[in-house]
Amino acid sequence: MKVVKRMWIMAMFCLALTVPALSSAANQAPAAKPQAPAAQPQAKPALTNQDCVKCHAGPPADIAAAGAKHKNVGCNECHAGHRPASKNNIPQCSQCHEGSPHYKLSGCNGCHKNPHRPLDIQFGSKVTDPCLTCHSEQIKQLKQYPSKHTTLFCSTCHSVHGKIPACTQCHKPHSPQMTQAECKKCHKAHMPKTVTYGSDVVNKDCGSCHKKALDLLAASATKHKTVSCVSCHKEKHKMVPACQSCHGTPHPASMLARFPKCADCHSIAHDLNHWQAPAAGAAPAGAKKEMKKK
């Protein structure tokens, strides 16, 4: 009996030790199984200029030859996508070009026909307004100093952008020896009737138009022979200087009172101190005037 009682006590003691462990294990949640990491979308590889060349050989060649500032731009900087993923991958010029009246013009491809060669400009035969958005000084001169050039289209003379035509393309030169460089010494294309010249213009250039004056000066025996035309006629074209501007008043007042004009004694500046006797039977100048009055 004592043995049975002792065994029962030991069994109860073991049960007391086991129940808390089972209770603690029951309260714990089962461990979660580790999950696989979510699949990350793979980034599409970016195309490079070298990739574009594989199919598009022409545009890169054009840019290399005459791309101007477009040489510094990658293909993807203008063409943001590729068809069919991008329905319209041809950019507008205004995407980069802005801030000038010229960039507000529509129809850029009318003159800049190949954007990969942007400065190879072609235009028709009656173009003016687009030119004025950049070349404002030229139209200002044409309007301020009217001439036949004012009525022309810009493209009449400048058939290719940047071309400066020779004056002799339309105009007969003053002399067979005259070159384009000599024309520009006196005439500006956008104000051609306003003749201006510098101190470097030689007498033969003036003599192309003023042949008689140059011949007289060349045959003169006075110091005027060695003086350049522009030394005297320096303010503006056709300006006739007063003798006093160089010579002052070398004669006494009594003589100047009798002969107020230098030419009364000295003839003309190009043929100085050279007189021709009047033809036989010719009436004096004063007599001619009296006859006209009658």
GUSE-551443 format. One line per field, with one value per residue: residue number from 1; residue in three letters; x, y, z of N, C-alpha, C in turn. Coordinates in Angstrom, 2 decimals. Example, Ala and Ser with C-alpha at 12.3 -4.5 7.8 and 13.67 -1.06 7.14 Angstrom:
i 1;2
aa Ala;Ser
n.xx 13.19;12.85
n.yy -5.69;-2.25
n.zz 7.80;7.08
ca.xx 12.30;13.67
ca.yy -4.50;-1.06
ca.zz 7.80;7.14
c.xx 13.20;12.90
c.yy -3.30;0.03
c.zz 7.80;7.87
This chain:
i 1;2;3;4;5;6;7;8;9;10;11;12;13;14;15;16;17;18;19;20;21;22;23;24;25;26;27;28;29;30;31;32;33;34;35;36;37;38;39;40;41;42;43;44;45;46;47;48;49;50;51;52;53;54;55;56;57;58;59;60;61;62;63;64;65;66;67;68;69;70;71;72;73;74;75;76;77;78;79;80;81;82;83;84;85;86;87;88;89;90;91;92;93;94;95;96;97;98;99;100;101;102;103;104;105;106;107;108;109;110;111;112;113;114;115;116;117;118;119;120;121;122;123;124;125;126;127;128;129;130;131;132;133;134;135;136;137;138;139;140;141;142;143;144;145;146;147;148;149;150;151;152;153;154;155;156;157;158;159;160;161;162;163;164;165;166;167;168;169;170;171;172;173;174;175;176;177;178;179;180;181;182;183;184;185;186;187;188;189;190;191;192;193;194;195;196;197;198;199;200;201;202;203;204;205;206;207;208;209;210;211;212;213;214;215;216;217;218;219;220;221;222;223;224;225;226;227;228;229;230;231;232;233;234;235;236;237;238;239;240;241;242;243;244;245;246;247;248;249;250;251;252;253;254;255;256;257;258;259;260;261;262;263;264;265;266;267;268;269;270;271;272;273;274;275;276;277;278;279;280;281;282;283;284;285;286;287;288;289;290;291;292;293;294
aa Met;Lys;Val;Val;Lys;Arg;Met;Trp;Ile;Met;Ala;Met;Phe;Cys;Leu;Ala;Leu;Thr;Val;Pro;Ala;Leu;Ser;Ser;Ala;Ala;Asn;Gln;Ala;Pro;Ala;Ala;Lys;Pro;Gln;Ala;Pro;Ala;Ala;Gln;Pro;Gln;Ala;Lys;Pro;Ala;Leu;Thr;Asn;Gln;Asp;Cys;Val;Lys;Cys;His;Ala;Gly;Pro;Pro;Ala;Asp;Ile;Ala;Ala;Ala;Gly;Ala;Lys;His;Lys;Asn;Val;Gly;Cys;Asn;Glu;Cys;His;Ala;Gly;His;Arg;Pro;Ala;Ser;Lys;Asn;Asn;Ile;Pro;Gln;Cys;Ser;Gln;Cys;His;Glu;Gly;Ser;Pro;His;Tyr;Lys;Leu;Ser;Gly;Cys;Asn;Gly;Cys;His;Lys;Asn;Pro;His;Arg;Pro;Leu;Asp;Ile;Gln;Phe;Gly;Ser;Lys;Val;Thr;Asp;Pro;Cys;Leu;Thr;Cys;His;Ser;Glu;Gln;Ile;Lys;Gln;Leu;Lys;Gln;Tyr;Pro;Ser;Lys;His;Thr;Thr;Leu;Phe;Cys;Ser;Thr;Cys;His;Ser;Val;His;Gly;Lys;Ile;Pro;Ala;Cys;Thr;Gln;Cys;His;Lys;Pro;His;Ser;Pro;Gln;Met;Thr;Gln;Ala;Glu;Cys;Lys;Lys;Cys;His;Lys;Ala;His;Met;Pro;Lys;Thr;Val;Thr;Tyr;Gly;Ser;Asp;Val;Val;Asn;Lys;Asp;Cys;Gly;Ser;Cys;His;Lys;Lys;Ala;Leu;Asp;Leu;Leu;Ala;Ala;Ser;Ala;Thr;Lys;His;Lys;Thr;Val;Ser;Cys;Val;Ser;Cys;His;Lys;Glu;Lys;His;Lys;Met;Val;Pro;Ala;Cys;Gln;Ser;Cys;His;Gly;Thr;Pro;His;Pro;Ala;Ser;Met;Leu;Ala;Arg;Phe;Pro;Lys;Cys;Ala;Asp;Cys;His;Ser;Ile;Ala;His;Asp;Leu;Asn;His;Trp;Gln;Ala;Pro;Ala;Ala;Gly;Ala;Ala;Pro;Ala;Gly;Ala;Lys;Lys;Glu;Met;Lys;Lys;Lys
n.xx 0.83;1.88;3.81;2.35;1.15;3.37;4.26;2.17;2.39;4.82;4.15;2.29;3.93;5.69;3.83;3.10;5.39;5.44;3.12;3.22;5.24;4.11;1.93;3.20;4.43;2.17;1.13;2.87;3.26;3.36;6.45;7.04;7.31;10.16;9.86;10.20;12.16;10.50;10.13;12.09;11.41;13.14;15.38;15.20;17.74;19.64;19.75;22.56;24.50;26.04;24.47;22.34;23.55;23.80;21.51;20.78;22.63;22.98;22.11;24.03;26.38;25.90;25.78;28.38;29.72;28.59;27.30;27.33;26.45;24.90;26.50;27.23;25.18;23.48;21.88;19.61;18.91;17.43;15.69;13.55;12.34;11.59;9.98;7.85;7.11;7.26;5.14;5.57;8.56;9.98;11.41;10.28;11.68;11.55;11.86;14.41;15.36;14.87;13.84;14.51;13.33;13.54;13.25;10.61;9.37;7.33;7.41;10.14;11.60;11.37;13.52;15.71;16.34;17.47;17.82;20.07;22.12;22.20;22.95;23.09;21.41;18.55;16.51;13.59;12.93;11.75;12.10;12.01;10.96;11.55;14.32;14.67;14.32;16.73;18.60;18.44;19.68;20.35;17.88;17.05;18.86;18.20;15.62;15.99;17.69;16.57;16.61;16.90;17.52;16.01;13.53;13.83;13.70;15.29;16.41;16.87;19.41;20.92;21.00;21.84;22.20;24.21;25.74;27.59;27.02;28.75;29.00;29.10;27.56;25.08;25.51;27.19;30.63;32.44;34.80;36.73;38.70;37.87;37.22;35.31;36.11;36.93;34.55;33.18;34.53;33.39;30.62;27.95;26.10;23.44;22.75;23.28;23.35;24.34;27.26;30.27;33.63;36.95;40.18;41.95;41.33;42.37;43.46;42.91;40.67;38.68;38.87;37.61;34.99;35.21;36.74;37.67;38.43;40.50;42.33;43.03;44.22;46.37;47.90;48.64;50.94;51.29;51.42;49.09;48.89;50.01;48.36;45.91;42.60;40.71;41.74;40.94;38.21;36.73;34.67;32.12;30.71;30.96;31.36;32.58;35.42;36.33;38.88;40.18;40.20;42.51;44.45;44.10;43.90;45.72;46.03;45.91;43.21;42.28;42.78;41.21;38.76;38.42;38.71;36.87;36.50;38.49;38.87;38.75;41.30;42.90;41.93;40.64;40.69;41.69;43.06;45.05;46.03;46.00;45.09;42.88;42.92;40.20;38.23;38.66;36.67;34.75;32.39;32.90;32.25;30.61;29.38;27.80;25.86;24.59;23.47;21.60;19.79;18.65
n.yy -1.20;1.21;1.39;1.72;4.16;5.80;5.66;6.87;9.47;10.27;10.12;12.20;14.34;14.37;14.92;17.48;18.86;18.65;19.81;22.79;23.25;22.18;23.91;26.37;25.90;25.54;28.11;29.52;30.86;29.16;29.04;31.30;30.51;31.28;33.83;34.09;36.70;39.55;39.76;42.02;44.60;44.56;47.05;48.73;48.56;51.46;53.15;53.93;56.34;54.80;52.56;53.60;54.18;51.75;51.22;53.70;55.25;57.55;60.15;60.45;60.69;63.05;64.89;64.70;65.82;68.40;69.35;71.48;73.06;70.95;68.80;68.44;67.20;64.31;61.50;60.54;62.74;64.38;62.66;61.22;58.75;55.63;54.41;51.48;52.16;54.85;57.11;59.45;60.37;62.45;65.42;68.78;71.85;73.90;72.66;72.91;75.35;78.64;81.97;83.92;86.08;84.79;82.10;81.87;81.60;79.70;76.49;75.56;73.73;74.64;76.19;75.18;72.40;69.95;68.81;67.68;68.85;71.71;74.32;74.31;75.98;76.43;78.24;79.69;81.81;84.19;85.39;87.18;88.14;86.06;86.39;88.84;88.53;87.95;89.56;92.46;94.98;95.34;95.61;97.94;99.83;99.64;100.72;103.24;104.45;104.74;102.89;101.19;98.72;98.47;97.54;94.91;91.32;89.64;87.21;87.61;88.60;87.20;84.25;81.93;81.05;83.20;83.92;86.42;88.39;89.37;92.75;93.21;91.22;92.16;94.83;96.99;97.55;100.56;100.79;98.65;97.42;97.40;95.80;93.62;94.18;96.82;98.07;97.93;99.74;102.22;101.89;100.66;97.74;97.74;100.33;101.72;104.14;106.02;107.24;106.51;106.78;105.79;106.96;105.47;105.19;105.22;107.48;106.48;104.93;106.82;108.08;106.30;107.04;109.80;110.71;112.87;114.83;113.47;113.11;115.76;116.48;114.73;115.72;118.14;120.71;121.49;121.38;120.13;117.89;115.76;115.26;113.32;112.47;112.06;113.53;116.12;115.95;114.89;114.88;114.15;112.45;114.16;116.53;119.79;121.36;124.42;126.59;127.93;126.18;124.76;126.58;128.95;132.52;133.89;136.28;139.93;141.91;143.88;142.82;140.53;141.71;142.66;140.40;138.09;135.35;132.47;131.09;133.02;133.81;131.52;129.43;126.10;123.65;121.16;121.77;123.74;127.17;127.33;128.64;129.14;130.84;132.77;131.68;132.91;135.66;135.01;136.03;137.85;136.45;138.08;139.63;137.76;137.25;139.69;139.71;137.65;138.75;140.70
n.zz 0.00;0.80;-1.13;-3.45;-2.97;-2.86;-5.52;-6.78;-5.89;-7.05;-9.73;-9.92;-9.31;-11.53;-13.50;-12.79;-13.40;-16.17;-17.32;-17.28;-19.19;-21.48;-21.65;-22.14;-24.61;-26.11;-26.19;-27.80;-31.13;-34.19;-35.97;-38.71;-42.11;-44.08;-46.61;-50.15;-51.74;-53.30;-56.81;-58.58;-61.02;-64.03;-65.17;-68.29;-70.70;-71.46;-74.56;-76.55;-78.45;-80.14;-80.44;-81.92;-84.34;-85.56;-87.01;-88.04;-89.99;-91.51;-90.23;-87.97;-89.46;-90.88;-88.77;-87.81;-89.95;-90.40;-88.09;-86.36;-83.32;-82.64;-82.53;-79.94;-78.71;-77.66;-79.31;-77.88;-76.41;-77.98;-79.39;-77.57;-77.34;-79.03;-81.87;-81.98;-79.41;-78.70;-80.06;-81.47;-82.16;-83.18;-82.46;-81.55;-82.71;-80.88;-78.52;-77.59;-78.60;-77.91;-76.86;-78.70;-81.33;-83.76;-83.21;-82.80;-85.16;-87.38;-89.04;-89.26;-90.75;-93.29;-94.04;-92.62;-93.60;-92.99;-89.88;-88.80;-90.03;-89.33;-90.12;-92.84;-94.82;-96.78;-99.00;-100.63;-103.53;-102.85;-100.22;-97.24;-94.69;-92.66;-92.57;-91.37;-88.66;-87.56;-88.90;-88.30;-88.44;-91.09;-92.48;-91.31;-92.34;-95.05;-95.09;-94.01;-95.80;-98.69;-101.72;-104.89;-103.96;-101.69;-102.41;-103.03;-102.47;-99.74;-100.47;-103.14;-103.61;-101.73;-102.32;-101.21;-97.84;-95.91;-98.04;-99.66;-102.22;-105.24;-106.23;-108.93;-109.92;-110.46;-111.12;-113.38;-113.28;-112.34;-113.66;-115.80;-114.30;-111.71;-108.63;-106.42;-103.80;-104.02;-104.67;-102.27;-100.73;-101.02;-101.32;-99.41;-99.25;-98.30;-98.14;-100.65;-102.09;-100.45;-100.35;-98.93;-97.71;-96.83;-95.64;-97.04;-99.67;-102.96;-105.61;-108.17;-107.86;-107.37;-109.80;-111.47;-111.72;-111.84;-114.12;-115.77;-113.90;-112.60;-114.69;-115.28;-112.88;-112.79;-114.85;-113.92;-112.86;-110.33;-106.67;-106.00;-107.50;-106.16;-104.08;-102.42;-103.49;-101.47;-99.43;-99.69;-100.41;-98.10;-96.22;-97.18;-100.01;-103.10;-101.90;-101.96;-101.07;-99.39;-100.53;-98.54;-96.42;-96.45;-97.26;-95.94;-95.70;-97.86;-99.19;-99.26;-97.85;-99.60;-102.15;-102.09;-101.94;-104.46;-106.00;-105.08;-105.38;-105.42;-107.75;-109.67;-110.22;-110.01;-111.49;-111.58;-108.91;-109.75;-111.97;-111.53;-111.67;-114.41;-117.41;-120.14;-123.16;-124.38;-127.15;-130.50;-131.35;-129.52;-127.18;-124.14;-120.87;-119.31;-121.21;-122.53;-120.60;-120.53;-123.08;-122.91;-121.10;-122.62
ca.xx 0.00;2.81;4.53;1.40;1.00;4.58;4.30;1.16;2.96;5.87;3.49;1.71;5.05;6.16;2.79;3.18;6.51;5.21;1.98;3.63;6.01;3.17;1.13;4.03;4.62;0.91;0.90;3.78;2.80;4.31;7.41;6.66;8.27;10.78;9.31;11.17;12.09;9.68;10.91;12.24;11.37;14.47;15.45;15.55;19.05;19.59;20.42;23.64;24.69;26.59;23.34;21.55;24.29;23.65;20.42;20.67;24.00;22.98;22.13;25.32;27.38;25.60;26.18;29.85;30.21;28.10;26.31;27.43;26.31;24.23;27.52;27.35;23.92;23.31;20.64;18.52;18.53;16.37;14.74;13.38;11.84;11.69;8.75;6.46;6.85;7.03;4.40;6.17;9.89;10.64;11.20;10.09;12.88;11.34;12.23;15.71;15.64;13.90;14.41;14.81;12.21;13.73;12.79;9.15;8.87;6.83;7.95;11.61;12.16;11.31;14.88;16.63;15.70;18.07;18.21;21.38;23.05;21.30;23.37;22.94;20.09;18.06;15.20;13.09;13.41;11.05;12.16;12.51;10.55;12.34;15.68;14.69;14.33;18.13;19.38;17.63;20.43;20.32;16.59;17.02;19.59;17.44;14.47;16.44;18.34;15.87;17.22;16.28;17.75;14.97;12.35;14.17;13.68;16.64;16.91;17.24;20.87;21.48;20.31;22.31;22.41;25.59;26.44;27.70;27.22;29.56;28.20;29.10;26.55;23.96;25.91;28.38;31.62;32.80;35.92;36.97;39.65;37.31;36.87;34.32;36.70;36.96;33.16;32.79;35.20;32.53;29.20;27.44;25.04;22.09;22.56;24.26;23.42;25.06;28.66;31.22;34.93;37.99;41.38;42.80;40.88;43.37;42.89;42.42;39.31;37.82;38.91;36.71;33.80;35.59;37.92;38.17;39.12;41.75;43.26;43.53;45.10;47.60;48.67;48.95;52.33;51.29;51.47;47.82;49.06;50.43;47.38;44.86;41.26;39.98;42.29;40.12;36.79;36.73;33.50;31.14;30.85;30.59;31.62;33.61;35.97;36.78;40.34;40.70;40.32;43.92;45.37;43.82;43.68;47.09;46.08;45.37;41.77;41.97;42.77;40.06;37.56;38.29;38.58;36.40;36.57;39.84;38.90;38.90;42.70;43.62;41.23;40.01;41.65;42.30;43.87;45.39;46.87;46.05;43.99;42.78;42.46;38.90;38.30;38.53;35.30;33.84;32.06;33.20;31.15;29.69;28.62;26.81;24.77;23.82;22.70;20.46;18.81;17.93
ca.yy 0.00;2.33;1.45;2.29;5.58;6.49;5.73;7.85;10.80;10.52;10.38;13.53;15.29;14.45;15.60;18.92;19.45;18.57;20.65;24.17;23.24;22.01;25.12;27.41;25.56;25.74;29.56;30.08;30.70;28.39;29.89;31.52;30.03;32.42;34.07;34.46;38.15;39.90;39.96;43.42;44.78;44.83;48.31;48.56;49.14;52.73;53.13;54.90;56.77;53.68;51.69;54.25;54.12;50.42;51.29;55.05;55.69;58.86;61.30;60.66;61.16;64.46;65.67;64.74;66.68;69.78;69.38;72.70;72.78;69.66;67.79;68.28;66.64;62.89;61.14;60.40;64.03;64.91;61.58;60.65;57.38;54.98;53.75;51.90;52.55;56.29;57.34;60.58;60.60;63.56;66.56;70.13;72.68;74.72;71.86;73.43;76.69;79.63;83.22;84.85;86.15;83.82;80.79;81.89;81.33;78.34;75.87;75.63;72.88;75.31;76.65;74.20;71.18;68.79;69.24;67.15;69.81;72.85;75.58;74.18;76.61;76.59;78.89;80.00;83.01;85.39;85.30;88.37;88.25;85.24;86.92;90.05;88.19;87.95;90.61;93.67;96.17;95.48;96.16;99.31;100.63;99.65;101.61;104.60;104.99;104.04;102.71;100.04;97.54;98.41;96.84;93.52;90.30;89.30;86.06;88.01;88.70;86.14;83.02;80.92;81.71;83.57;84.32;87.85;88.42;90.43;93.85;93.06;90.24;92.95;96.18;97.16;98.30;101.88;100.59;97.21;96.91;97.48;94.52;93.67;94.84;98.25;98.55;98.03;100.88;103.40;101.55;99.60;97.09;98.02;101.78;101.90;105.51;106.84;106.92;106.85;106.20;106.04;107.66;104.56;105.13;105.83;108.36;105.75;104.49;107.99;108.35;105.40;107.84;111.19;110.55;114.16;115.48;112.76;113.39;117.12;116.48;114.01;116.56;119.41;120.93;122.06;120.42;119.39;116.62;114.71;115.18;112.34;113.04;112.01;114.52;117.32;115.58;113.88;114.90;113.30;112.40;115.35;117.74;120.65;122.12;125.80;126.67;128.43;125.11;124.36;127.67;130.14;133.72;134.35;137.58;141.06;142.12;144.70;141.95;139.63;142.50;142.78;139.04;137.31;133.92;132.02;130.64;134.16;133.89;130.24;128.38;125.10;122.94;120.03;122.31;124.97;128.18;127.06;129.34;129.02;132.09;132.58;131.47;134.15;136.05;134.64;137.15;137.61;135.86;139.13;140.07;136.71;137.44;140.87;139.35;136.82;139.62;141.43
ca.zz 0.00;0.86;-2.43;-4.43;-2.65;-3.26;-7.00;-7.22;-5.62;-8.05;-11.01;-9.87;-9.36;-12.95;-14.29;-12.48;-14.15;-17.63;-17.76;-17.64;-20.44;-22.60;-21.79;-22.76;-26.02;-26.83;-26.38;-28.81;-32.52;-35.00;-36.70;-40.12;-43.10;-44.79;-47.95;-51.20;-52.05;-54.47;-58.05;-58.97;-62.48;-64.59;-65.94;-69.69;-70.98;-72.20;-75.86;-76.72;-79.83;-80.90;-80.78;-82.97;-85.60;-86.16;-87.99;-88.61;-90.29;-92.14;-89.31;-87.29;-90.43;-91.14;-87.59;-87.76;-91.04;-90.33;-87.02;-85.55;-81.89;-82.46;-82.26;-78.50;-78.22;-77.94;-80.01;-76.94;-75.85;-78.85;-79.66;-76.24;-77.43;-80.33;-82.30;-81.74;-78.02;-78.75;-81.30;-82.20;-81.58;-83.88;-81.54;-82.05;-82.52;-79.68;-77.34;-77.13;-79.11;-77.47;-76.37;-79.79;-82.28;-84.85;-82.77;-82.76;-86.50;-87.61;-90.24;-89.25;-91.80;-94.59;-94.35;-92.02;-94.10;-92.34;-88.54;-88.45;-90.63;-89.11;-90.77;-94.30;-94.95;-98.14;-99.03;-101.96;-104.22;-102.38;-98.76;-96.54;-93.28;-91.74;-92.46;-90.55;-87.24;-87.13;-89.56;-88.12;-88.81;-92.54;-92.90;-90.82;-93.31;-96.31;-94.96;-93.72;-97.00;-99.77;-103.04;-105.56;-103.12;-100.67;-102.94;-103.35;-101.42;-99.27;-101.23;-104.50;-103.62;-100.88;-102.73;-100.26;-96.55;-95.64;-99.27;-99.95;-103.67;-105.83;-106.79;-110.39;-110.27;-111.01;-111.52;-114.19;-112.48;-112.85;-114.58;-115.98;-113.31;-110.36;-108.02;-105.36;-102.63;-104.28;-104.60;-100.86;-100.10;-101.11;-101.29;-98.55;-100.02;-97.81;-98.29;-101.73;-102.63;-99.47;-100.64;-97.86;-98.01;-95.84;-96.09;-97.82;-101.07;-103.85;-106.63;-109.34;-107.57;-107.61;-111.23;-112.20;-112.02;-112.08;-115.00;-116.23;-112.78;-112.34;-115.80;-115.10;-111.72;-113.15;-115.77;-113.26;-112.47;-108.98;-105.58;-105.93;-108.22;-105.22;-102.99;-102.69;-103.62;-100.20;-98.50;-99.82;-100.42;-97.05;-95.36;-97.82;-101.46;-103.87;-101.12;-102.55;-99.95;-99.63;-100.62;-97.28;-95.43;-96.44;-97.56;-95.16;-96.53;-98.11;-99.88;-98.48;-97.97;-100.78;-103.31;-101.97;-102.21;-105.92;-106.55;-103.93;-105.65;-105.74;-109.14;-110.57;-110.61;-109.95;-112.25;-110.72;-108.07;-110.46;-113.07;-110.85;-112.33;-115.85;-118.06;-121.59;-123.77;-125.04;-128.60;-131.27;-131.66;-128.44;-126.32;-122.72;-120.11;-118.89;-122.38;-122.79;-119.67;-120.95;-124.27;-122.47;-120.47;-123.69
c.xx 0.86;3.54;3.64;1.25;2.20;4.66;3.30;1.70;4.01;5.24;2.91;2.80;5.56;5.15;2.84;4.32;6.23;4.17;2.41;4.41;5.11;2.33;1.91;4.23;3.36;0.66;1.79;3.24;3.84;5.21;7.01;7.76;8.89;10.23;10.41;11.05;11.29;10.57;10.92;12.17;12.74;14.44;15.87;16.90;18.91;20.36;21.49;23.72;25.20;25.49;22.54;22.22;24.11;22.55;20.40;22.06;24.05;23.05;23.44;26.41;27.17;26.05;27.70;30.40;29.82;27.06;26.29;27.29;25.56;25.24;27.64;26.13;23.84;21.98;19.45;18.09;17.48;15.27;14.56;12.89;12.02;10.37;8.93;6.16;6.56;6.38;5.02;7.52;10.69;10.40;10.89;11.35;12.78;11.63;13.54;15.90;14.53;14.63;14.75;13.61;12.32;13.15;11.27;8.53;8.37;7.45;9.45;12.22;12.05;12.68;15.93;16.11;16.25;18.55;19.57;22.51;22.37;21.68;23.45;21.54;19.76;16.71;14.85;13.59;12.75;10.95;12.73;12.22;11.33;13.76;15.75;14.71;15.75;18.88;18.61;18.37;20.35;18.99;16.44;17.71;18.80;16.27;14.90;17.07;17.74;16.68;16.48;16.48;16.65;13.79;12.61;13.93;15.12;17.25;17.22;18.75;21.51;20.73;20.71;22.61;23.90;26.36;26.43;28.00;28.14;28.64;28.05;28.16;25.35;24.41;27.18;29.39;31.95;33.98;36.16;37.86;39.06;36.87;35.81;34.85;36.71;35.55;32.78;33.47;34.29;31.05;28.92;26.18;23.64;21.79;23.48;24.40;24.11;26.54;29.54;32.55;35.92;39.20;42.28;42.38;41.87;42.70;42.31;41.00;38.32;37.73;38.06;35.42;34.17;36.86;38.51;38.96;40.46;42.78;43.86;44.53;46.44;48.49;49.11;50.43;52.43;51.31;50.17;47.94;49.35;49.43;46.29;43.49;40.56;40.56;41.48;38.63;36.55;35.47;32.39;31.32;30.27;30.77;32.78;34.17;36.31;38.31;40.94;40.87;41.75;44.86;45.14;43.48;45.05;47.18;45.48;43.89;41.41;41.89;41.54;38.75;37.33;38.07;38.14;36.50;37.98;39.96;39.02;40.34;43.36;42.95;40.60;41.08;42.36;43.20;44.35;46.32;47.02;44.81;44.02;42.24;41.12;39.08;38.05;37.07;34.31;33.60;32.46;31.98;30.11;28.81;27.52;25.60;23.90;22.95;21.47;19.38;17.98;16.99
c.yy 1.25;2.52;2.10;3.77;6.37;6.66;6.77;9.26;11.17;10.85;11.79;14.62;15.47;15.18;17.10;19.61;19.53;19.56;22.06;24.23;23.08;23.26;26.23;27.15;25.79;27.21;30.17;29.81;29.90;29.33;30.00;31.02;31.23;32.54;34.48;35.95;38.41;40.18;41.43;43.56;45.19;46.11;48.02;49.19;50.40;52.60;54.21;55.32;55.63;52.69;52.28;54.10;52.79;50.41;52.62;55.60;57.12;60.03;61.48;61.15;62.63;65.33;65.78;65.71;68.14;69.94;70.65;72.35;71.48;68.53;67.49;67.63;65.16;62.61;61.14;61.72;64.73;63.87;60.78;59.21;56.83;54.31;52.23;52.33;54.04;56.62;58.46;60.90;61.64;64.83;67.85;70.95;73.51;73.95;72.38;74.90;77.65;80.90;84.23;84.91;85.13;82.46;80.72;81.65;79.90;77.79;75.95;74.86;73.49;75.81;75.67;72.80;69.91;69.19;68.70;67.95;71.19;74.14;75.46;74.67;76.80;77.28;79.27;81.34;84.30;85.36;86.59;88.31;87.34;85.77;88.07;89.75;88.11;89.17;91.93;94.93;96.42;96.08;97.60;100.24;100.74;100.62;103.05;105.27;104.29;104.01;101.56;98.75;97.36;97.57;95.36;92.60;90.03;88.19;86.40;88.08;87.53;84.83;81.83;81.64;81.97;84.02;85.84;87.97;89.54;91.50;93.70;91.97;90.93;94.26;96.16;97.99;99.64;101.81;99.09;96.60;96.84;96.11;94.73;94.41;96.35;98.84;98.84;99.19;102.11;103.08;100.43;99.04;97.48;99.53;102.26;103.33;106.46;106.47;107.42;106.18;106.58;106.70;106.78;104.44;105.89;106.58;107.60;105.22;105.63;108.27;107.41;106.11;109.26;111.23;111.90;114.86;114.80;113.05;114.79;117.17;115.80;114.86;117.87;119.48;121.48;120.95;119.60;118.01;115.47;114.50;114.17;113.02;113.12;112.96;115.79;116.99;114.50;113.85;114.02;113.39;113.65;116.64;118.50;121.55;123.56;125.81;127.08;127.33;124.59;125.57;128.92;131.32;134.36;135.74;138.68;141.27;142.92;143.84;141.04;140.38;142.61;141.43;138.09;135.79;133.52;131.65;131.79;134.26;132.52;129.11;127.38;124.28;121.81;120.49;123.69;125.86;127.92;127.69;129.08;130.33;131.84;132.46;132.79;134.42;135.71;135.84;136.84;137.09;136.90;139.59;139.06;136.90;138.60;140.55;138.53;137.69;140.35;140.48
c.zz 0.00;-0.48;-3.46;-4.21;-3.09;-4.78;-7.50;-7.01;-6.66;-9.41;-11.05;-9.96;-10.80;-13.81;-14.04;-13.23;-15.64;-18.10;-18.09;-18.96;-21.63;-22.82;-22.48;-24.23;-26.81;-27.12;-27.46;-30.21;-33.29;-35.80;-38.16;-41.04;-43.82;-46.21;-48.92;-51.49;-53.32;-55.68;-58.43;-60.50;-63.00;-65.42;-67.38;-69.96;-71.82;-73.50;-75.90;-78.18;-80.70;-81.29;-81.94;-84.33;-86.30;-87.22;-88.74;-88.88;-90.82;-91.19;-88.55;-88.22;-90.75;-89.98;-87.51;-88.80;-90.85;-89.24;-86.20;-84.06;-81.62;-82.25;-80.77;-77.87;-78.60;-78.61;-79.06;-76.32;-76.70;-79.06;-78.37;-76.25;-78.82;-80.66;-82.27;-80.32;-77.93;-80.09;-82.13;-81.57;-82.36;-83.06;-82.29;-81.79;-81.23;-78.40;-76.75;-77.47;-78.70;-77.07;-77.44;-80.73;-83.40;-84.47;-82.65;-84.13;-86.59;-88.89;-90.34;-90.42;-93.20;-95.02;-93.84;-92.36;-93.46;-90.95;-88.10;-89.10;-90.53;-89.82;-92.29;-94.64;-96.42;-98.08;-100.45;-102.47;-103.71;-100.85;-98.19;-95.05;-92.34;-91.52;-91.45;-89.07;-86.69;-87.65;-89.50;-88.57;-90.31;-93.02;-92.43;-91.82;-94.62;-96.26;-94.75;-94.93;-98.23;-101.07;-103.72;-104.76;-102.08;-101.12;-103.22;-102.17;-100.99;-100.12;-102.68;-104.63;-102.87;-101.17;-101.88;-98.96;-96.31;-96.87;-99.40;-101.44;-104.10;-106.40;-108.30;-110.86;-110.92;-111.64;-112.36;-113.40;-113.13;-113.82;-114.70;-114.90;-111.90;-109.86;-106.93;-104.13;-102.80;-104.25;-103.15;-100.14;-100.05;-100.91;-100.29;-99.19;-99.58;-97.74;-99.42;-102.23;-101.66;-99.58;-99.51;-98.19;-96.92;-96.45;-96.95;-99.28;-101.95;-104.98;-107.82;-109.12;-107.80;-109.11;-112.05;-112.57;-112.45;-112.94;-115.41;-115.12;-112.52;-113.44;-115.65;-113.95;-112.03;-114.04;-115.13;-112.88;-111.06;-107.92;-105.44;-106.61;-107.26;-104.08;-103.36;-102.71;-102.27;-99.16;-98.53;-99.72;-99.35;-96.20;-95.91;-99.33;-102.11;-103.06;-101.75;-101.45;-100.36;-99.65;-99.28;-96.22;-95.36;-96.50;-96.73;-96.07;-96.81;-98.73;-99.02;-98.77;-99.20;-102.05;-103.28;-102.23;-103.71;-106.57;-105.41;-104.14;-106.06;-107.22;-110.12;-111.06;-110.79;-110.72;-111.27;-110.00;-108.79;-111.61;-112.64;-111.68;-113.83;-116.48;-119.55;-122.13;-124.45;-126.54;-129.32;-131.59;-130.55;-127.54;-124.89;-121.97;-119.70;-120.04;-122.69;-121.88;-120.07;-122.13;-123.88;-121.86;-121.51;-124.40
